[in-house]
Amino acid sequence: MRSIDEHDYHFEEWLTPQEIARDVEQVAERIRDDYKDKEPLFVVVLNGAFVFAADLIRALNNIRCEVTFIRVSSYWGMSSTGQLNFIVPLQQVVENRDVVIVEDIVDSGLTVHQLKAHLRGLGAASVTVASMLFKPNKLEYDDAKPDYIGHEISDEFVIGYGLDFDGFHRNLDAIYKVKNNNLTA
Ligand code: 5GP
């Protein structure tokens, strides 16, 4: 069993690269079915989702699609006009597009909840969510439940496969769970 020690935290491998690959393929299969007659626009939420997105997009090599990236503020501040605070703004016109938001993990669901409202406000024809991980016990916004889920997880904090701890460990090829404390996201 592989493990990582960071500060006072001990992480143990939870999903192996092979298990992750199976999860990604299952998600891709469902998206392929649902979007085979459409031209979806994948909106990848930086930073964490870039690894999952790279695998997912390539597993969808037989559908016609576009991929774009956004990064939203971690302060989650909404201006008086109700717009999200973008660090990397949306580059693409989403009006009348079938949008799939690609996330690393949905926790409280606030990010996805706000993003969905934003994309609908811009005239997206439809908005769904594909997330590698989902913490159902933490969900506070019903509309943020992902349509496509790689793996469900309880409240534990995880790193690897794009997910960081203070900016580090995104490059791990597996997903590791914290073991020795109550660290939660
Ligand atoms: P939400 O808006 O759904 O509450 O939070 C989503 C964001 O919280 C994720 O995109 C991710 O950046 C962060 N997050 C939530 N849970 C975890 C976790 O277990 N590990 C890491 N590294 N980040 C997490």
Residues whose N, C-alpha, C, O or C-beta is under 5 A from the ligand:
A	BS01	5GP	G48 I105 V106 D107 S108 G109 L110 T111 E156 F157 V158 I159 L163 D164 F165 A185
